[in-house]
Amino acid sequence: MKTKGAVRTLSTDPVPTVSEVGEQVLIDLFTTPDEDSRGDHVVLVGPGDDAAVLVGGGPVVVSTDALVDGRHFRLDWSSPHQIGFKAVVANAADVVSMGGRVTGFLASVTCPKDIPVTTLVGLRDGMREAARRYGANVVGGDLTAGDQLVLAVTAIGAMDTRKPVRLSAAQVGDVVAVSGPLGSSAAGMDLLSAGISDFAALVQAHCAPEPHLELGVAAAESGVHSMTDISDGLVRELHTMSRASGLRIEIDVAAIPVVSELPAAAARLGVDMNVWTTAGGEDHELLATFAPGDLPAGWTAIGSVHAGPADPPVTISGMDADPEAGWHTF
């Protein structure tokens, strides 16, 4: 982030809009060093210059994603802090699912001129908190005016001495496993849509998910065969893995882990909770396959890999494994 112009101080009473304080003040909000930052050992040059410079660690893994107001989040459901947190988590999951170690994040914000400065402060603080959880920092980005609030985050990671974990590397006989409970984010979204907020863990899982990404690097180091994160729903990720590997996958729906609130929430809304666990997206837990007997601590076995091709390529006991189930961008 690089700007020109005089620096103005940020007034907080009344809360100013971004157009009232000017670009340099806004840039300063994001480039001021994070007092609690981690991962400084990999950052040679941080925010404030033309570009950030990170220490290498073998091959570099990079992923990017954008969250759009009204499409991926709603400010009447989620606080700016939660939105910033979620944006970083979603991108960290992509790096970790490749077997990478997160080293930094770039954040580009597009926002209307009349948006309160406190909204950007919240986004910044949420991104910083999430980045610290992965031992990294927000090391730069961009800020521009637009008609809609958009937060685009790029995650950067290092493979160190590990080989990338590919979707296509599942093997016949593998155990299919997940790193944590599924269906919570989808349930939280449906609860918010219904105006119900008394299932706090599920609402929180939608607004600011906390997947067990710490299990990713350990899995890569213990010989995981294939891995991805569950962003578009379990069924869609399974179909992607099946196509990439040319193998058939069978899942036991009863084995999918869930948080304790999920059955009661499903009863409250009159829905089948298995629809949330299999088709609900944005849990960002990890989905992986391991050789039998190699399942690391913390992972839950939910199925198995078989020779293919087969029709259908994915089966889920007692359910229709529709490949179109889950999140669709268009």
C-alpha positions as CSV (number, residue, x, y, z in Angstrom):
1,M,0.0,0.0,0.0
2,K,1.7,3.2,-1.1
3,T,0.1,6.7,-1.2
4,K,0.9,10.4,-1.4
5,G,-0.6,13.3,0.4
6,A,-0.7,14.9,3.8
7,V,-1.5,12.8,6.9
8,R,-4.6,13.6,8.8
9,T,-5.5,12.3,12.2
10,L,-8.5,10.0,12.8
11,S,-11.4,11.5,14.6
12,T,-13.8,9.0,16.4
13,D,-16.6,11.3,17.5
14,P,-18.7,11.3,15.4
15,V,-17.6,8.2,13.5
16,P,-16.1,9.5,10.2
17,T,-16.5,7.9,6.8
18,V,-13.6,6.8,4.7
19,S,-14.0,9.8,2.3
20,E,-13.8,12.2,5.3
21,V,-10.5,11.0,6.7
22,G,-8.6,10.5,3.4
23,E,-6.6,7.7,1.9
24,Q,-3.4,8.1,3.9
25,V,-5.1,7.7,7.3
26,L,-6.8,4.6,6.0
27,I,-3.5,3.2,4.7
28,D,-2.0,3.9,8.1
29,L,-4.7,1.8,9.7
30,F,-3.5,-1.2,7.9
31,T,0.2,-0.6,7.8
32,T,0.7,0.3,11.5
33,P,2.7,-2.7,12.9
34,D,0.6,-5.3,14.8
35,E,1.9,-5.3,18.4
36,D,0.9,-9.0,18.8
37,S,2.1,-10.1,15.4
38,R,3.8,-13.4,14.9
39,G,5.9,-14.8,12.1
40,D,8.3,-11.9,12.0
41,H,11.1,-14.3,11.3
42,V,9.7,-14.7,7.8
43,V,9.0,-11.0,7.1
44,L,12.0,-9.0,5.8
45,V,9.9,-6.0,4.6
46,G,6.3,-5.6,5.8
47,P,3.5,-3.2,4.9
48,G,4.3,0.4,3.8
49,D,6.7,-0.2,1.0
50,D,6.1,-1.0,-2.7
51,A,5.9,-4.7,-1.8
52,A,6.4,-7.1,1.1
53,V,9.5,-9.4,1.2
54,L,9.2,-12.8,2.9
55,V,11.9,-15.3,3.7
56,G,11.6,-18.3,1.4
57,G,11.2,-21.9,2.6
58,G,11.4,-24.0,-0.5
59,P,8.5,-23.9,-3.0
60,V,5.9,-21.2,-2.5
61,V,2.2,-22.0,-2.3
62,V,-0.3,-19.1,-3.1
63,S,-4.1,-18.9,-3.0
64,T,-6.6,-16.0,-3.3
65,D,-10.3,-15.5,-2.6
66,A,-12.7,-12.6,-2.5
67,L,-15.6,-12.0,-0.2
68,V,-18.4,-9.7,-1.6
69,D,-21.0,-7.9,0.6
70,G,-24.4,-9.4,0.1
71,R,-22.9,-12.5,-1.6
72,H,-20.5,-14.0,0.9
73,F,-21.4,-12.0,4.0
74,R,-23.9,-9.6,5.4
75,L,-23.1,-6.8,7.7
76,D,-26.3,-7.2,9.6
77,W,-25.3,-10.8,10.4
78,S,-21.5,-10.5,10.8
79,S,-19.3,-7.8,12.4
80,P,-16.5,-6.4,10.3
81,H,-14.1,-8.2,12.7
82,Q,-15.8,-11.5,11.9
83,I,-15.7,-10.8,8.2
84,G,-12.0,-10.1,8.2
85,F,-11.3,-13.2,10.3
86,K,-13.3,-15.4,8.0
87,A,-11.6,-14.1,4.9
88,V,-8.2,-15.0,6.3
89,V,-9.3,-18.4,7.5
90,A,-10.7,-19.3,4.1
91,N,-7.4,-18.6,2.3
92,A,-5.3,-20.2,5.0
93,A,-7.3,-23.4,4.5
94,D,-6.3,-23.5,0.9
95,V,-2.6,-23.2,1.7
96,V,-2.7,-25.7,4.5
97,S,-4.7,-28.3,2.4
98,M,-1.7,-28.3,0.0
99,G,0.6,-29.2,2.9
100,G,1.9,-25.7,3.2
101,R,2.8,-23.5,6.2
102,V,1.2,-20.1,6.0
103,T,3.8,-17.2,6.0
104,G,1.7,-14.1,5.2
105,F,-1.4,-12.6,3.8
106,L,-2.2,-9.7,1.4
107,A,-5.5,-7.9,1.7
108,S,-7.2,-5.7,-1.0
109,V,-10.3,-3.8,0.1
110,T,-12.8,-2.1,-2.1
111,C,-15.3,0.0,-0.3
112,P,-17.9,2.8,-0.8
113,K,-16.9,6.3,0.1
114,D,-19.6,6.6,2.8
115,I,-18.6,3.5,4.7
116,P,-17.6,4.2,8.4
117,V,-13.9,4.0,9.1
118,T,-14.7,1.7,12.0
119,T,-15.8,-0.9,9.5
120,L,-12.3,-0.9,8.0
121,V,-10.7,-1.0,11.5
122,G,-12.9,-4.1,12.3
123,L,-11.8,-5.8,9.1
124,R,-8.2,-5.1,9.8
125,D,-8.4,-6.4,13.4
126,G,-10.2,-9.5,12.4
127,M,-7.6,-10.3,9.7
128,R,-4.8,-9.7,12.1
129,E,-6.3,-12.0,14.7
130,A,-6.8,-14.8,12.3
131,A,-3.3,-14.4,10.8
132,R,-1.7,-14.6,14.2
133,R,-3.4,-18.0,14.7
134,Y,-1.4,-19.3,11.8
135,G,1.9,-17.7,12.9
136,A,1.7,-15.1,10.1
137,N,1.0,-11.4,9.4
138,V,-1.0,-9.3,7.0
139,V,2.0,-8.0,5.1
140,G,0.4,-5.7,2.5
141,G,-2.4,-5.1,0.1
142,D,-4.5,-2.4,-1.6
143,L,-7.3,0.0,-0.9
144,T,-9.7,1.5,-3.4
145,A,-13.1,3.1,-3.7
146,G,-16.0,1.2,-5.3
147,D,-19.8,0.8,-5.1
148,Q,-19.7,-2.4,-3.0
149,L,-17.6,-3.6,0.0
150,V,-15.2,-6.4,-1.3
151,L,-12.4,-8.0,0.7
152,A,-9.9,-10.0,-1.4
153,V,-7.3,-11.9,0.5
154,T,-4.2,-13.7,-0.8
155,A,-2.5,-16.3,1.3
156,I,1.2,-17.1,0.9
157,G,2.8,-20.2,2.3
158,A,6.0,-22.3,2.2
159,M,6.3,-26.0,1.5
160,D,9.6,-26.2,3.3
161,T,10.8,-29.7,2.7
162,R,7.3,-31.2,2.1
163,K,5.9,-32.2,-1.2
164,P,2.6,-30.6,-2.3
165,V,-0.4,-32.7,-1.4
166,R,-2.4,-33.2,-4.5
167,L,-6.2,-34.0,-5.0
168,S,-5.3,-36.7,-7.6
169,A,-3.1,-38.7,-5.2
170,A,-5.8,-40.7,-3.4
171,Q,-5.2,-44.5,-3.5
172,V,-7.4,-47.6,-3.5
173,G,-7.9,-48.7,0.1
174,D,-7.4,-45.3,1.6
175,V,-9.3,-44.1,4.6
176,V,-11.3,-40.9,4.0
177,A,-11.2,-38.5,7.0
178,V,-12.0,-35.0,8.1
179,S,-10.2,-32.7,10.5
180,G,-13.3,-31.5,12.4
181,P,-17.1,-31.2,12.6
182,L,-19.1,-30.4,9.5
183,G,-22.4,-28.7,8.8
184,S,-22.0,-25.9,11.4
185,S,-21.6,-23.0,9.0
186,A,-24.6,-24.0,6.8
187,A,-26.7,-24.4,9.9
188,G,-25.6,-21.0,11.2
189,M,-26.6,-19.4,7.9
190,D,-30.0,-21.0,8.0
191,L,-30.5,-20.0,11.6
192,L,-29.6,-16.4,10.8
193,S,-32.0,-16.5,7.8
194,A,-34.7,-17.6,10.1
195,G,-33.9,-14.9,12.7
196,I,-32.8,-17.4,15.3
197,S,-29.7,-16.6,17.2
198,D,-29.8,-18.9,20.3
199,F,-27.5,-21.6,18.8
200,A,-24.3,-19.5,19.4
201,A,-21.7,-22.1,18.3
202,L,-23.4,-22.6,14.9
203,V,-23.9,-18.8,14.3
204,Q,-20.3,-18.3,15.2
205,A,-19.2,-21.1,12.9
206,H,-20.8,-19.3,10.0
207,C,-19.6,-15.8,10.8
208,A,-16.1,-16.6,11.9
209,P,-15.2,-20.3,11.4
210,E,-12.4,-21.9,13.4
211,P,-11.4,-25.1,11.5
212,H,-8.7,-27.4,12.8
213,L,-6.2,-26.4,10.2
214,E,-3.3,-27.1,12.6
215,L,-3.8,-30.8,11.6
216,G,-2.8,-30.1,8.0
217,V,0.9,-29.8,8.2
218,A,1.1,-32.7,10.6
219,A,-0.9,-34.8,8.1
220,A,1.5,-33.8,5.3
221,E,4.4,-34.8,7.4
222,S,2.9,-38.1,8.3
223,G,2.2,-39.3,4.7
224,V,-1.2,-38.1,3.8
225,H,-2.1,-39.1,0.2
226,S,-4.6,-36.4,-0.8
227,M,-6.1,-33.4,0.9
228,T,-8.4,-30.4,0.3
229,D,-10.5,-28.0,2.4
230,I,-14.3,-28.2,2.6
231,S,-15.3,-24.8,1.3
232,D,-18.1,-25.8,-1.2
233,G,-19.6,-28.7,0.8
234,L,-18.4,-32.2,1.4
235,V,-20.2,-33.8,-1.6
236,R,-18.7,-31.4,-4.1
237,E,-15.2,-31.8,-2.6
238,L,-15.6,-35.6,-2.7
239,H,-16.6,-35.4,-6.4
240,T,-13.6,-33.2,-7.2
241,M,-11.3,-35.6,-5.4
242,S,-12.9,-38.6,-7.2
243,R,-12.5,-37.0,-10.6
244,A,-8.9,-36.0,-10.0
245,S,-7.9,-39.5,-8.8
246,G,-10.2,-41.6,-11.1
247,L,-11.4,-43.5,-8.0
248,R,-14.7,-44.2,-6.3
249,I,-15.4,-42.9,-2.8
250,E,-17.9,-44.3,-0.2
251,I,-18.9,-42.3,2.8
252,D,-20.8,-43.3,6.0
253,V,-23.0,-40.3,6.8
254,A,-23.3,-41.5,10.4
255,A,-19.6,-41.2,10.9
256,I,-19.4,-37.5,10.0
257,P,-18.6,-35.5,13.2
258,V,-20.9,-32.7,14.2
259,V,-21.0,-30.2,17.1
260,S,-23.5,-30.9,19.9
261,E,-25.9,-28.1,18.9
262,L,-26.5,-29.4,15.3
263,P,-29.2,-32.0,16.0
264,A,-31.3,-29.6,18.1
265,A,-30.9,-26.8,15.5
266,A,-32.1,-29.2,12.8
267,A,-35.1,-30.2,14.8
268,R,-35.9,-26.5,15.5
269,L,-35.9,-25.7,11.7
270,G,-37.4,-29.0,10.7
271,V,-34.5,-30.0,8.4
272,D,-32.3,-33.1,8.0
273,M,-29.0,-32.2,9.6
274,N,-27.2,-34.5,7.1
275,V,-28.0,-32.1,4.4
276,W,-25.9,-29.5,6.3
277,T,-23.0,-32.0,6.9
278,T,-22.9,-33.2,3.3
279,A,-24.0,-30.2,1.2
280,G,-23.2,-27.2,3.5
281,G,-20.2,-25.2,2.6
282,E,-17.7,-22.9,4.4
283,D,-16.8,-25.2,7.2
284,H,-13.2,-25.0,5.9
285,E,-12.3,-28.2,7.7
286,L,-9.8,-30.5,5.9
287,L,-10.8,-33.5,3.9
288,A,-8.0,-36.1,3.3
289,T,-7.2,-39.7,2.5
290,F,-4.7,-41.8,4.4
291,A,-3.3,-45.3,4.1
292,P,-5.1,-47.7,6.5
293,G,-3.5,-47.5,9.9
294,D,-1.9,-44.1,9.2
295,L,-4.8,-41.9,10.5
296,P,-3.1,-39.2,12.6
297,A,-4.6,-38.0,15.9
298,G,-7.4,-35.5,15.6
299,W,-8.8,-36.9,12.4
300,T,-12.2,-38.7,12.0
301,A,-12.6,-41.5,9.5
302,I,-15.8,-41.2,7.5
303,G,-15.3,-43.4,4.5
304,S,-13.0,-45.3,2.1
305,V,-11.5,-45.1,-1.4
306,H,-12.2,-47.9,-4.0
307,A,-11.2,-48.8,-7.5
308,G,-13.0,-46.8,-10.3
309,P,-14.3,-45.5,-12.4
310,A,-17.8,-46.1,-11.2
311,D,-21.2,-44.6,-11.5
312,P,-21.8,-42.8,-9.2
313,P,-18.3,-41.9,-8.3
314,V,-19.3,-40.9,-4.8
315,T,-21.8,-42.7,-2.6
316,I,-23.1,-41.6,0.9
317,S,-25.0,-44.2,2.9
318,G,-28.7,-43.4,2.9
319,M,-28.4,-40.2,0.9
320,D,-28.2,-38.9,-2.6
321,A,-24.7,-37.7,-3.3
322,D,-25.8,-35.2,-5.9
323,P,-22.6,-33.6,-7.4
324,E,-24.5,-30.3,-7.8
325,A,-25.2,-30.1,-4.0
326,G,-23.2,-27.4,-2.2
327,W,-22.0,-23.9,-3.0
328,H,-22.2,-22.5,-6.5
329,T,-20.6,-19.2,-7.5
330,F,-22.9,-18.7,-10.5
